[in-house]
Amino acid sequence: MTFCPDKTEVFFSFLENPINVSSVFCEINLPFMEGPLTIRWYGVIIAFGLTLAVLFGGRKAYVWKMDINKMLDVLIYGALGGIIGARLYYVFSKWDYYSVNPEEIFQIWNGGLAIYGGLIGGIIAGIIVCKVEKLNILNLLDLCGMSFLIGQGIGRWGNFANQEAFGTNTDLPWGMYSVKTEAYLTSLVNSGSDIIVDPKAPVHPTFLYESIWCILSFIILYIVCQKFRKFSGQIILGYGFLYGIERAIVEGMRTDSLYIGDTNIRTSQLLSLLLVIVCGALLVVLTVKYTKNPKPIEGVDYFNEIPLYRHRKKAADAKALVEKYTEELTVLKAKLEADVEDKPKKGKIEAIEEKLKKAQSDFEKAQAKVEAQDAKKAAKKAKAK
């Protein structure tokens, strides 16, 4: 086994000495293979980011009382849908090439996965699973929004290992240069691209911009989720708004963008702008709506738990009223004993006794429904075992 067999010197304008970067994590010689099995840093980094995202999502799902078995189904099918979506998005964006080279459509090991396609495919697959498994779709999307940012923030460093997904030339202190950036930009210039670049000059490390933005966006959305979440779906809208802003800006710097047909319109940039507009508008409208008319957010399995949650809340509210009216009656009766002829107090006592009677009746009804729901839930669990 050989670790990091290939080395590339990467120079940054603010550093005197280069950084040695390898795109290959290790090569393993196996007796039944002609060549070595190659494990690339890109895959290792993506797997690490995905693992952290899944761990975070799993923990949040546990806190929100979402069924972990159902969540695993969402994860499996969502990941599969994400890979298919990412590949289809890329292939259709370069259909003029793949239409004459159809045998390469399924060769994803040669590169060609688009993040927006991955998000679209993963979300569609997740929604279908939620419908089948009866999971709260909006809660799941909120959870995914934060998890996506963890995976993207870490996964972008795979582009650094490959020396790809960089931008045009820059004079900024963090400008980046390597023989790989020079080779790619030289091929770009020779192909007659409209992008004007100097292959030997430093470039924007756009992978770094997106990584930092994603991590900061995760921190913002996590705080919002913990302190200011007003409705299910708020976090995924925040994700679309924040990520859309970053991608719309950074995509304009990149030299490897996918374009719409023969136009100069960058596909991801257009999608990002639409995402910012739609998510921003919905975020404002729904935040105002739920600020004026707040409703409880169900951090639970939606279809099974909402009725039980509501009955418990009604029972708790009715119990609080019973305690309130009981205390008021005690105080008024004590005062009446001191002044027997106080007729206003007698009338007030009768009114409060009526309220207390109604509150006790409401409490008993709500409590009976809670017990019925609990019994139903227990019977369902026993039957499942």
N, C-alpha and C positions, 0 to 999 in steps of 0.2 A: 504494500500500500504506500502510495506517494502523496504527500500533502502539498497543495499549492504549487504544482509543477510549473505553471506559467506565471511570469511576473511582468507587470507593466508599471513603468514609472509614471506617476501622476503628479504634475506640478501645479501648485497654487501660487498666485502672485504674491501673497503675503508670507509665504514660507521660503526659506533659503534652500532647503533640501527637499527632494521629491518623496512621495509616499509610494511604497511598493504595493501594488494591488494585484490580486490573482482572481481570475474568473472561475477557476476550477478549485473546488474544495479538496477533492482527493481523487486519485485513480487507483482502482483495485484490479489486480490481475487475477482472473479466474480461469481455471483449467479448461472449462468447456466453452470459453469465448476466445475468438481470434485476437481481438484487441482488448484493452483494459476497459472496465466499467467506470465511466466518468460521472462523478457527482459534482454539480456546479454550485458555486456560492449562491447564485440566484435562487435555486430551488431550496437550499438550506435556509436562506433568509426569509423567503416567502413562507416556508413551513413554520419557521419560528414566529413570524408575525401572525399567521393563522392560528397557531397554538395559543398565543396570548389573547387573541380576539375571542377564541372559543372559551377559554377559561373565564374571561371577563363576562361574556354572554351567559355562560352557565351559572356563574355566581349570581348575576342579576336575575336570571330566570328563577333561581331558587328563592331569592328575596321576594320576587313578585308572585311566588307560588304558581309558577307555570310548570306543567308536567314535563319532567326532564326527558322521559322516553319520547314524548312528542317532539321536544326540542331537538333530539338526536335525529329524528326523521327529517326535520326542517334543515338541519345542518348537512346531512348527507345529500338530500335532493337539491338543496340550495347550492351546495358546492358543485354538483354535477351540472346544474342549470347555469351556474356562473361560468364554468369552463366552456360549455357549448355556446352560450351567449357571447362570450369574449371572442371566441374564434369566428363565429358567424359575422359579428360586427366588423372584424378585421377583413375577413374574406370579401364581404360585400363592398367594403370601402375600396378594395383593390380588385374588383371583379374583372377589370380589363386584363389583369395578369392571370388570375386563377381560372378564368373562363377558357384560357388556352393551355393551362397547366393544372387540370382538375385532379391529377394524382397527388398534388401537393396540398390539397385542401385539408387533409387530416394529419399532416405532418407538423403538429404543434411543437414538437421538440426542436424545430428549426426557428422557433419564434413566431410572433404574430398573434398576440392576444391583446385586445383593447379593453381597458378598464370599464368604460361606460357599458360596453356590451356585457361584461361580466356582472356589473351591478343590475342591469336590466334583466338578464337571464336568471340571476340568483333570486331577485325579488319576485319575479313571476313564479318561479318554482316554489318559493317560500309561501306565497299567497295561496297557491293551489293546495299545498300540504296543510296550511292553516284551515282552509275550507273543509278539507276531508277530516282532519283531526279535531276540528272545532276549537281552535286556539284563537285568542284575541289578536287579530291581524295588526292592528295599530300599535299595540304593546310590543309585538314582535318586531315591527319596523323601527320603533324607537330604540329597542335594544340593539338591533342590527346597525342603526346609524352610528352609535358610539363604537361598536365593534369594528365596523368598516374602517373608521379612522385609525384605530390601533393597527389593523392589518396593513393599511396603506402607508401609514407613517413609517412603519418598519420595513415593509416590502420594497419601498422605493430605493433602499440601499442596495438592492440587487442590481439596479441600473448602474450604480456606482461601480460595483464589481465588474460588470460587463462593459463599463465605459460607454453607455448609451443614454438615450433620452436627455440629452443636453441641449443647450440653446445656442443662440448666435453669439458673436464676439462681444466681449465686455472689457472695460478698463477697471472694473471694480476690484478691490483687493482679493476677493475670493474667486476671481476668474480661474478656470481650470484648463489644463492642457495635458495631452498625452499623445503618443504615437497613434492610438486608436481614434482619438477625436480628429487628428490630422488626416488619417486615412479616410475616415467617413466623409469629412468635409471636402476632401479632394475629389472623391467620387461624386459628391453632390455637385461640385462646380463643373466637373467634366461631363456630367449628365445634362448640363444646360439648364439647371434649376434657376428660378427667378430669385431665390434667396442669395443675397450678396454677403459672402463671408471670406475671411482670410484663414485658410486651413492651419496656418502656423501660429495663429494668435489665440489667447485664452478665450474660453466660452463660458456662458452662464451655466452653473451646475443646477439645472432646473429640478433634478431629482431631489436636491437638498432643499430647495424652496418648498416643494410639495410636502416633503417629509416634516419639516418644521411646522408648516401651516396645519397639517393634519393632526399633529400632536397637540398644538395649541387649541385647535378646534375641539379636539376630544376633551381637553380640560374645561373649556367653556361649556360644552354641552353636558358634561358630567355635573358641573356646578348647577346648571339650569335644571337638570333632572332631579338633583337632590333638594334644591331650595325653591325653585320657581316653576316647576312643571304644573300646568293648569289643565291639560287635556291630553288624551292619548293621541299620538301622531305629532305632537309638538317637536319632539327630538328629531324625528326623521325629516321634518320640514326644515329644521335648523341645520341639519346635515346638508341637505340639498342647497340651501342658501349659502352656507359658508364654503362648502367645497366648490360650488359653482363659481363663486367670486374668484377663488384661487385659480381654478382651472382656466377660466376665461382669460385671466391675466397671463399666467405662465405659458399657456398653450401658444400665445402669440409670440413667445420667445423661441420656441422649439424649432428644430430643423427637420424633424421626422414626422410632422403632422400628417394625418389623413385628410384628404380634401373631398368636397362634394363634386363628383364628376370632373369636368375640366375647368372648374371655377377656382378662384383663389380663396374660397370660403372654407375655413377649417371646420371639419365636422364637429370635433369635440368643443371648439370654441362657441359654435352656434348653439349646441346642446346646453352648454354651461350657461349661456346668457338666458336661454329659455327657462332653465332650471332656477336661476336666481329670481327671475320675474315671477314665475308661478309660485314657487315656495315662499318667496318674500311676501307676496300678496296674501296667500292663504295664512301665513304666520301672523300677519298683522290683524286680519279679519277675525280669525279664530281666537287669538289672544284677547282682543277687545271683547268678543262675545262671552268668553268664559271668565273674564275678569268681572264683567257686569252681572253675569248669571253663573256663578261657580257651581260645579257639579263634582261629586266624588270621582276620583280616578281609580279604576279597578286594577290593582297590581296583582291580579289573580287570573286564573283560567276563566275566561269571560262567560262562556255559555253555562258552565256548571255552578259558578260561585256568585254571580251577581244577585240572583234572587235571595240567597242566604244572607249576603252582605246587607241588602236593603231591609230584610226582616229584622236582622240584628240591630240595625241603626234605628228602626222604628221602635223596637223594644227598649233600646237604651234611652231614646228621647222621651218615651212615655214614662219610663221609670224615673227619669230626672224630674218630670212634671209632678209625678206622685210624691216624690220627696219634697219638692218645693211647696206644694199645696198642703201637705201634712205639717210642714214646719210653720207655715202661715196660720193654719188652723190652731196649732198649739199655742202660738203667741196670742191670737185673738181671743181664744177661750180663757186664757189666763187673765187677760185684761177685763173680759166680761165678768169674771168672778169677782173682780174688785169693784165693778160698777154694773149691777144686775139690770138696772133700768136703761142701759145704753142701747136703745133700739137700732141705731145705725150699725153698731157692731153685730147685732143679731142678724140683720139682713145681709151683711158682708160674709158672715160665717156660712149662711145658707148658700150663698152664691159660690163660695169657695168649695163647699161640700159637693155641690153639683159638678164643679170642674174636676174635683178629686175623683168622683165616681166615674166620670168619663175617662179620665187619664188611666185609672185602674183597669177599666174595661179594655182600652186600647192596648195597654201593656200585656194583659192576659191573652188577647188575640194575637198580638205580634209574637209573644213568647211561644204560643202554641204553634205558630207557623215555623219559628226557628227550630223547635223540637222536631216538628214533622220533617223539615228539610234535613236536619242532622240525622234523623233515623233513616231517611231515604238514601242519604249519602253513605251511611254506614252499611246499609243493606247492599248497596251497589258495590262497595269495596269487598264485602264478604263474598258476594257472588263472583267477583273477579278472581278471588283467591281460589 
